[in-house]
């Protein structure tokens, strides 16, 4: 049974930082992504990383503020979020695939497995 376990969400003031974790109870995935969904809005791609960790992709809205490090020894992918803004408020979910997604890493439909989501709230 594939299971993704997220943690690290919470309430933070604008300009602050949070680190989200996406841990797997099973083996390492080839592609892992982070998506977010704000109330009343569609799910939005935030970041993704390849299995080796050498290839990453960030959306324009988070580029320069977020990073997506990966620790394969712990089967964990992180979303390091710095300089947070109220517009970053959303439920953040990690997604994973055993496939090498390449150019379709930004598409939520490309992932087979999803975590339960964790709330991030940024106050002004």
C-alpha positions in Angstrom: 0.0 0.0 0.0 1.5 3.3 -1.1 1.2 6.0 1.5 2.4 9.6 1.5 2.5 11.3 4.9 2.7 15.1 4.9 3.6 17.3 7.8 4.9 20.8 8.6 1.9 23.0 7.8 0.7 25.7 10.1 0.2 29.4 10.7 3.0 31.9 10.0 3.3 35.6 9.5 4.1 37.2 6.2 7.8 37.0 5.5 8.2 33.9 7.6 9.2 30.4 6.6 7.9 26.9 6.8 9.2 23.5 5.7 6.7 20.9 4.6 7.7 17.2 4.5 6.3 14.4 2.3 7.4 11.1 3.7 6.7 7.7 2.1 6.3 4.5 3.9 7.5 2.7 0.8 10.4 2.9 -1.7 11.7 6.1 -3.4 9.6 7.6 -6.2 10.9 8.9 -9.5 8.9 12.0 -9.5 7.5 14.0 -6.6 5.5 17.2 -6.8 3.9 19.7 -4.5 0.5 21.3 -5.4 -1.6 23.7 -3.6 -5.3 24.7 -3.6 -6.7 27.9 -2.1 -10.4 28.2 -1.2 -12.5 28.7 -4.3 -9.5 28.2 -6.6 -8.2 25.4 -8.8 -5.3 23.2 -7.7 -2.1 24.9 -8.7 1.4 23.4 -9.3 4.1 24.7 -7.0 7.2 22.5 -7.4 8.5 19.1 -8.5 11.7 17.1 -8.3 13.1 14.1 -10.2 14.2 10.9 -8.5 17.9 11.7 -8.5 17.1 15.2 -7.3 19.1 16.7 -10.2 16.0 18.1 -12.0 13.6 20.5 -10.3 10.8 22.7 -11.5 9.2 25.6 -9.7 6.2 27.7 -10.7 6.8 31.3 -11.4 4.7 32.3 -8.4 7.1 30.5 -6.0 10.4 30.7 -7.8 13.1 32.5 -5.8 11.2 31.8 -2.5 10.6 28.1 -2.4 12.9 25.1 -2.9 12.2 21.4 -3.1 15.1 19.4 -1.5 15.0 15.6 -1.4 16.5 13.2 1.0 16.4 9.7 -0.5 18.0 8.1 2.5 14.8 9.1 4.4 12.4 8.7 1.5 11.4 12.3 2.1 10.8 15.3 -0.1 10.6 18.7 1.4 9.1 22.0 0.3 11.1 24.8 1.9 9.0 27.9 1.8 10.7 31.3 2.5 9.4 34.9 2.3 5.8 33.6 2.6 3.0 35.9 1.5 -0.7 35.8 2.3 -1.3 34.7 -1.3 0.6 31.4 -0.4 -2.3 30.4 1.9 -3.6 27.1 0.7 -3.8 23.4 1.4 -0.6 21.9 0.2 -0.5 18.3 -1.1 2.4 16.2 -2.3 2.0 13.8 -5.1 4.3 11.0 -6.4 4.8 8.8 -9.3 7.1 5.8 -10.0 7.4 7.1 -13.6 9.9 9.6 -14.9 7.5 12.5 -15.7 9.8 14.9 -17.3 7.9 17.7 -19.0 4.6 16.7 -17.5 5.7 17.2 -13.9 3.5 20.2 -13.6 0.3 18.3 -14.4 -1.6 16.8 -11.4 -3.0 14.1 -13.6 0.4 12.7 -14.1 0.7 11.5 -10.5 -0.8 8.3 -9.2 -0.4 8.8 -5.4 -1.4 11.7 -3.2 -1.0 12.8 0.4 -3.8 14.0 2.6 -2.8 17.6 2.4 -1.6 20.1 5.0 -2.9 23.6 5.7 -0.6 26.6 5.3 -1.9 29.9 6.5 0.0 33.1 6.1 -1.2 36.1 8.0 -0.6 39.7 6.9 
